[in-house]
Amino acid sequence: MRDFRAAAIQMNALLADTEGNLTQIERWTEAAAAEGARIVCFPELAITGHMVSGEILDVAEPVPDGSSCRRLAALAEEFGCLISAGLAEREAGIVYNTQVIVGREGYIGKQRKLHMSADEYFHYRAGATVQVIETDLCRLGIGICYDTVFPETMRIAALKGAEVYLAPHAARCGQWSNAASQRRKVATARERARMTFRSRAFDNGMHVIYCNQAGRAGQETSHAGGILFVDPHGRVLAESETAIVEDEMVVCDMEEEAFEARRRERCFNLQTRRPEIYGELCRVDD
């Protein structure tokens, strides 16, 4: 990888408001580019909203030939950066929860969500592979929200050569009855993210960029927000400043030397692992 600056945005992606959400994405991409960001990271389903209903078919788009991917590519060209953003992808009448990567020359790659949580199961088909996406800055792995609960997904990305891991989320935390309830739930969600991604980054020797949707989404749930940059040593480099759930951007520098130093450490576990004794991980119970 190379040294580069990245930006992560927490935003409230309104349900089925593709045009409005893309307008937000354009505004934040311009702001990120003005800060020198070369990769701009948006949350899970930032384009179409975190829809869990049959109406998802009405807003899902093909990737990479849909209008949203074309608009993202135009933004990436205009502002000279890579953009990661999530949307509902439609292929052959099936909908996937997908994160795409576009750059100045257009579409680069995508990751489909592998594990569906709760009601998502009824509306999205699960992806089947862990992708590592080659860019001119680094090799990117992507874990979409619930996928990051499973350590195996990030380990596979590391073994495939990922250097930076994007963790776009639309992590729900129920409704808030009052301000105190909001603060408690947001604090719990963000502390859980800190615990998870410090561990994942350290275990796999990768940079991690986490960003979550922020705000109310429909009648039943809200997203807690949260942005986190963690280096390959498990150190938090930058994070969202407050527990207030509102749109926010955080910019942070990703350093090649931090990646290389972690990988050179004595007994770094990717060097000393013994896959021949891990068969139990792949055993399917009767």
Phi, psi and omega in degrees: 000168176244160171296137175201164176257136179238154174235141175235141185236131167259132185210157175267103180272108185291144185296127174065010180261066184302314182297314180296320180292321177293327175296318174299315181298320177298314181299315181289325178296319177298317180294320180294317179297324178296335177270003178089014182288135177259337172236130180241120190249125177246161186289172170307134175053033181294336184274313185260351185084159184275073183274133176230067179205168181297339180292352179302330179297332183286337183248349180295148185228156173290152175233124012259010191270003179282166184295326181293318178296322178295320179291320176300317180297321178296321177294317180298321178292316182297319186258002173065046183215172168266144178234132173245123180210151184255149178204165172280119182260133177250128176217121178052041178079003179252146179249134176240150172270108194232141172250128182250155174238125175234156178224192184297335180259010176113203183296136180247314182182180182208158171232127174268140179299136187264328184237122179270136179259139172046238186287346176301329184306328186275352187233345181233140171276141181281143171289175188228357183221150172268117183264146166239124190254122181277126175233176180283353179256322185189172172265123187256132164254156181223129172239122186265107172050253186302335177302328184284350174293334183262111183301334184298327185294317180287326177297319178298317178300318179298317180293335177274359173106010179295141179249330177231135183241121177268136181234073178286135184231154160228060187282122185269152179218033176074183178270161180252122181282332180199181184297320180295320178297319178300312182299318181297313184292321178294316179299318179296314181298318183286325176293323177296320178296318178301313180299313184296310191276338169295318179294313182297318181296315181294314183298327187250359177060045181228154166289144177232135175237115181249134172213141187239152170296157185224122174116179184288137179228095182082188186279338192253347189208160174227159176253141190274356184068187179125132175228141183210131170245124181234136180271173184295350175268002181083016181267134176285121180269323182197154178202167177300146195279325188230168176272006176288131182271096179207166179300140183201151175235139174234136181244139184208148178269133176258124186251130177301320185298324178297321177294311183295320181297318179296318181291337179274353183299146178298133179063028173302132196292336176291338178276332188249004181295156182232082185300339181293344180255009183259020184303329181300333179296335183255006180284134178257120179293145177287000000 
